[in-house]
């Protein structure tokens, strides 16, 4: 009965599914990516022109890009601001998730007392919480980072715990028999064993922290991608909405790619690769 | 999920209840002891009293939100499962649908809400669409993962007995995919309620998100918390219901 564990499982299967296989060299990957993007752009542009889609639904890609190019400052600042909120929320959330995961693993009573509260906390709609956080911390970058943190930590807690649970007791006994301390056991055996599982959660958390940052900005702010989205909605400017969406997509995929790259570095032994 | 390290034993349930009681007592003590104003943190008893006194309003709002979440959830599950089955039955579709779905999902779902509100208006339709979007991707990925998990040899065996694609789908692939599919559906329940509420905040005629937004504007934080409690209870019961159905359907695990 855990929300996050299965979410991460699903995520893991999905990620395994989407990962391109047997592509040696980053250059070929980059080329393929470029090709995919160009194809998408062409199809988008052609579809809008061919089917005569009204700009109120889907503007031409070139129109959107030109709108971004017309006011690059707003998008650039918004991008930076939202990235900062996302990053702070992600880092603190992951650290907190990791620590609580380890604490829950070590102290069973703690887990049984607090874990259900964590589960319930995840059913609180983040916007309601957002209004309170902005009230508590003021309308600052910190408030948005707290919301991102709140969305981020839970999957990391769950997967750290699940990952640590998969450690083979015989290996633990072996290391103990050689006189390994608790700390050594954790650093040398338990954390490395849990790492693939933890990274699944980190990938999920990278997109969740972006959600937190964007939604957090809806409670009144002046810069950020969430602000751009909201302003565009109020002025019914569909082109600007799509511009902000593209920026959010760039931030989301970029961040995800960084986490995935870190995973390939650190979990080099994973069978999935 | 029996056998999972997070499965509950009687002792765990007792400790869970103990944890909840400690939380409530600390919360109540903190709010009352320090005389915190309600915009910082109202006491639990105040919130519960607020829920009771505003039960008509909150009940109506919850009904509105739950309706949006349920319809959107149903639509999302149908779309997700349908796409996954379509890809499995017609493999050439995979190269089109999978990248498209991933691209759409690279933007956080909530970021689409301004666009969806403009397209579908601020009535219930826009919330249902948002929920359906949020749910369908998760269900799609989990169903696809489940359908792909099938043992090749089992397919070959069925084929050697002359089974067609539909037959293999119905008798082999779907039952094999069911645990992952249902897990994806269970995970999506909480998200569906939250997405409905978030979308309501940006514009709606009613619902819990609308109530929360109005209460924030009127600086009525007891009402904010009351709505949060109701929303949380709704999410948990939805989650519990799907979890219960999951255990009923997956009687063999």
HADDOCK unambig.tbl for C-alpha pairs under 7 A between the chains (distance, minus, plus):
assign (segid A and resid 1 and name CA) (segid B and resid 1 and name CA) 6.06 0.50 0.50
assign (segid A and resid 1 and name CA) (segid B and resid 6 and name CA) 6.98 0.50 0.50
assign (segid A and resid 1 and name CA) (segid B and resid 7 and name CA) 6.54 0.50 0.50
assign (segid A and resid 3 and name CA) (segid B and resid 187 and name CA) 5.69 0.50 0.50
assign (segid A and resid 6 and name CA) (segid B and resid 183 and name CA) 6.22 0.50 0.50
assign (segid A and resid 7 and name CA) (segid B and resid 184 and name CA) 6.89 0.50 0.50
assign (segid A and resid 7 and name CA) (segid B and resid 187 and name CA) 6.01 0.50 0.50
assign (segid A and resid 10 and name CA) (segid B and resid 142 and name CA) 5.33 0.50 0.50
assign (segid A and resid 10 and name CA) (segid B and resid 184 and name CA) 6.71 0.50 0.50
assign (segid A and resid 13 and name CA) (segid B and resid 145 and name CA) 5.82 0.50 0.50
assign (segid A and resid 14 and name CA) (segid B and resid 141 and name CA) 5.67 0.50 0.50
assign (segid A and resid 14 and name CA) (segid B and resid 142 and name CA) 6.98 0.50 0.50
assign (segid A and resid 14 and name CA) (segid B and resid 145 and name CA) 6.35 0.50 0.50
assign (segid A and resid 57 and name CA) (segid B and resid 119 and name CA) 6.97 0.50 0.50
assign (segid A and resid 112 and name CA) (segid B and resid 12 and name CA) 5.32 0.50 0.50
assign (segid A and resid 112 and name CA) (segid B and resid 15 and name CA) 5.65 0.50 0.50
assign (segid A and resid 112 and name CA) (segid B and resid 16 and name CA) 5.41 0.50 0.50
assign (segid A and resid 113 and name CA) (segid B and resid 15 and name CA) 4.98 0.50 0.50
assign (segid A and resid 113 and name CA) (segid B and resid 16 and name CA) 4.39 0.50 0.50
assign (segid A and resid 113 and name CA) (segid B and resid 18 and name CA) 6.51 0.50 0.50
assign (segid A and resid 113 and name CA) (segid B and resid 19 and name CA) 4.30 0.50 0.50
assign (segid A and resid 114 and name CA) (segid B and resid 16 and name CA) 6.91 0.50 0.50
assign (segid A and resid 114 and name CA) (segid B and resid 19 and name CA) 5.89 0.50 0.50
assign (segid A and resid 116 and name CA) (segid B and resid 16 and name CA) 6.23 0.50 0.50
assign (segid A and resid 117 and name CA) (segid B and resid 20 and name CA) 6.73 0.50 0.50
assign (segid A and resid 123 and name CA) (segid B and resid 190 and name CA) 6.14 0.50 0.50
assign (segid A and resid 123 and name CA) (segid B and resid 232 and name CA) 5.14 0.50 0.50
assign (segid A and resid 123 and name CA) (segid B and resid 235 and name CA) 6.03 0.50 0.50
assign (segid A and resid 123 and name CA) (segid B and resid 236 and name CA) 6.94 0.50 0.50
assign (segid A and resid 124 and name CA) (segid B and resid 228 and name CA) 6.23 0.50 0.50
assign (segid A and resid 124 and name CA) (segid B and resid 231 and name CA) 6.90 0.50 0.50
assign (segid A and resid 124 and name CA) (segid B and resid 232 and name CA) 5.26 0.50 0.50
assign (segid A and resid 125 and name CA) (segid B and resid 194 and name CA) 5.04 0.50 0.50
assign (segid A and resid 125 and name CA) (segid B and resid 197 and name CA) 6.94 0.50 0.50
assign (segid A and resid 127 and name CA) (segid B and resid 198 and name CA) 6.07 0.50 0.50
assign (segid A and resid 128 and name CA) (segid B and resid 212 and name CA) 6.43 0.50 0.50
assign (segid A and resid 128 and name CA) (segid B and resid 224 and name CA) 6.92 0.50 0.50
assign (segid A and resid 128 and name CA) (segid B and resid 228 and name CA) 6.57 0.50 0.50
assign (segid A and resid 131 and name CA) (segid B and resid 216 and name CA) 6.94 0.50 0.50
assign (segid A and resid 136 and name CA) (segid B and resid 40 and name CA) 6.75 0.50 0.50
assign (segid A and resid 207 and name CA) (segid B and resid 108 and name CA) 6.91 0.50 0.50
assign (segid A and resid 211 and name CA) (segid B and resid 108 and name CA) 5.84 0.50 0.50
assign (segid A and resid 211 and name CA) (segid B and resid 110 and name CA) 6.93 0.50 0.50
assign (segid A and resid 229 and name CA) (segid B and resid 114 and name CA) 6.73 0.50 0.50
assign (segid A and resid 230 and name CA) (segid B and resid 114 and name CA) 6.74 0.50 0.50
assign (segid A and resid 233 and name CA) (segid B and resid 114 and name CA) 5.36 0.50 0.50
assign (segid A and resid 241 and name CA) (segid B and resid 115 and name CA) 6.73 0.50 0.50
assign (segid A and resid 245 and name CA) (segid B and resid 107 and name CA) 6.70 0.50 0.50
assign (segid A and resid 245 and name CA) (segid B and resid 111 and name CA) 6.78 0.50 0.50
assign (segid A and resid 248 and name CA) (segid B and resid 107 and name CA) 5.92 0.50 0.50
assign (segid A and resid 249 and name CA) (segid B and resid 106 and name CA) 5.40 0.50 0.50
assign (segid A and resid 249 and name CA) (segid B and resid 107 and name CA) 4.51 0.50 0.50
assign (segid A and resid 252 and name CA) (segid B and resid 106 and name CA) 6.18 0.50 0.50
assign (segid A and resid 252 and name CA) (segid B and resid 107 and name CA) 6.44 0.50 0.50
assign (segid A and resid 253 and name CA) (segid B and resid 106 and name CA) 5.98 0.50 0.50
